[in-house]
Amino acid sequence: MKGKRYPKEYKDQLIKEALEIGNVVQVAKRNEINVKTLYRWISESNHKAWQNTKSDAKKMGVYVPSHQEFKQLEKENDKLKKILGEKDLEIAV
């Protein structure tokens, strides 16, 4: 079974939209395409742009943690808050 083919302009439009709003899943669902496909297009577009850009113009992107990483960071943050609260209470006594 062969997949659908989309024009480059359409791909560029969806990539731009996904990057602007920051939600790839929402853009993919709204346009009825597979989420993995849109992620692949973004990855490919980043790779090509990176290769064609002069090295002095390259900048680091903003890091956005995955859902799992975010949950792990939340748990760690809650644990540290609890420890800090206990230490504050200990000092107050």
C-alpha positions, -999 to +999 in steps of 0.1 A: +000+000+000+014+033-011+011+065+010-004+097-001+018+123-017+015+159-007+028+190-024+059+207-009+039+239-003+013+220+017+040+204+038+057+238+044+024+253+054+017+226+080+053+227+093+051+265+097+017+262+115+029+235+138+060+254+148+040+287+153+014+272+176+038+246+192+013+217+190+021+192+162-006+168+173-033+194+170-022+205+135-020+169+123-054+160+136-070+192+121-055+184+087-062+146+090-027+134+085-006+110+107+012+127+136+044+107+128+043+120+092+042+156+103+070+150+128+090+134+100+084+164+078+095+188+105+126+167+111+135+166+074+129+204+070+151+211+100+179+189+086+178+204+052+178+240+066+206+231+089+228+218+061+221+248+038+227+275+065+260+291+071+276+279+103+278+315+118+240+319+113+231+287+131+214+292+165+202+268+191+165+260+194+144+261+225+143+228+243+108+215+250+106+184+272+085+154+261+054+145+281+073+118+300+102+142+308+078+169+319+060+145+343+094+133+357+105+169+362+072+177+380+077+147+404+113+158+411+101+194+417+074+182+442+100+161+460+124+190+463+096+213+476+087+187+502+124+185+513+127+223+514+096+226+535+108+200+560+142+218+563+124+252+568+102+236+595+133+221+611+151+254+612+120+272+626+118+247+655 
